[in-house]
Amino acid sequence: MEDKKIRMFEIRISRAEGGYRVDATDPCGNRSSGFVPSKVDDFKFKWLASEATRAPVTVRSAGNKAMNAAKELGSDLYSIAFPGVIAHWLDAAIDATIHDPDTRVRIQLDLNDAPELARLPWEYLFHPGRGRHLAPNDEVTLVRYAQG
């Protein structure tokens, strides 16, 4: 596999009163912040994660209960990480990889200031507008980190 140029997309999610603050820097250096009301329903996330991992990975049918749970979980995570203009910037970064196939987007997800989110399976991030999981694929990689 040949090396690709990396376009870094940084997301930092922090606790804020009534929800989470999301700070983003896109590959062009643009910065924006957004607020997401708290959507973390621990029971729902645990149930969806359990359902999403129940079936073998090779099962991809749209009617599959595990696949539907993975999409719902990933969509909920997407709505936390990419509010407002941040979602549009992500789309622009992904679209740029179409024009330059030697490039990929790396989403760097900093969860140090929201450790309750660190235990969630961010690998299930699902882009509702594109109808697919964000990573892993040829255009996007996901790197998440949190201390502790």
N, C-alpha and C positions, 0 to 999 in steps of 0.2 A: 504494500500500500504506500503510495507516494505521500509526501508531506503536503499539507494544505496550509494556506495562509489563514490565520485565525483573526476573526473580527470579534473582539471582546464586548459582551453585553453584560454589564454589572447590575445586579439587583440586590438591594439591602432592605430587609424587612425588619422593622422594629415595633415593639409594643407602643401603643398610644392609647390615650383614654378612649374607650369605646370601640377599639379596633386595632388596626395596624397602619403604620406609616411605611410607604414604599418609596425608596429613593433609587433612581435608575440613572445610569450613564450608558448611552448607546455607543456603538462603535465609532461614531463621528465625534464623540466628546460632548454631545448634547446631554443636559441634565434636567431631570424633572422629578417631582415628588407627587405622590398621590396618597389618599386615605382610603382604606377599605374597612367598613364596619366589621366587627368581629363575626366571623362565619365559622369559627372552629367549634364544631359540634363533635366532641371527642367520640361519642358513641357512633355517630354516623360515619366518621372517618375510619374507625376501627372495623365497622361492619363492611364498608365498601372495600377496604384493604383486604379483609378476609375473603370476601367474595371474588375480588379481582385475582387473587393468587390461588384460588381453589382449583381451577381447571388448568390443564397443560397449556404451556405457552403457544403450542402449535395450533390451538383452536382459535380461529379468527372470524367465525361467522357472526354477523350483526345481531342475530337472535340469541346468541350465547349469553347467558346470565352473567358469567364472569367478565366477558368482554364489555358488556353494558356497564357493569359496576366499575371497571377500570376507566371507561370513558367518563362516567359521572364523577368519580373521584378526581381524575385528571382535570376535568373542566372546573371543578370547585377550586383546585389548587391554582389553575390558570387565572381564575378571577381574583385570587388573592395577590398573585405576583405581578400581574400585568393590567393594572387599572388605567383607564383613559388613554391618554396619548402614548403611554409606555407600550401598550399593545400595538399601536400603529407603528412605533419605532421598531418593534420586533419584526413586524411584517416586512417593513422596508429592508431590514438587515437580512432576513431570510430571502426575500426577493432578489437581493444583490448577489446571492450565491448562484442564482440561476444564470445570471449574466457573466459570472466569473466562477466556473466550476472548480477552480483551484482554491476556492475560499470556503470556509465554513464559519458558522457563528458558534461561539462558546458562551453559554449562559452561565455566569458565575453568580451563584445564589448564596448570599451571606445571611445566615440565620442566627448569628451570635446574640442579637438583642431580642430574639423571639424563640427561646429554646423549646417551647411547647410545639413549635412548628417543625423543628428539626427532626422529630421522630416520624413525621409523615412521609409517605413514599413519593417524593417529588419526581422520581423516575417515571411516574404515570402522568406527568403533565400532558394535558390534551388540549390542542388548539381547536376550539369549536368551529371557528370560521374556515379552517383548512380541513377539518374532519379527520385529524390524525394526531397521534402522539408526537410530541416534539423531539424526543430523543429515545433511543439512538437512531440516527439516520445520517444520510450523506451530508446534510446541510447544518445540522445542529448537534452539539454535545452539551451536556449539563454537568456542571461541577457545583456541588453544594458543600458548604462547610459551616460548622458550629463548634464552639469549644465545649468541652465537657463530655 
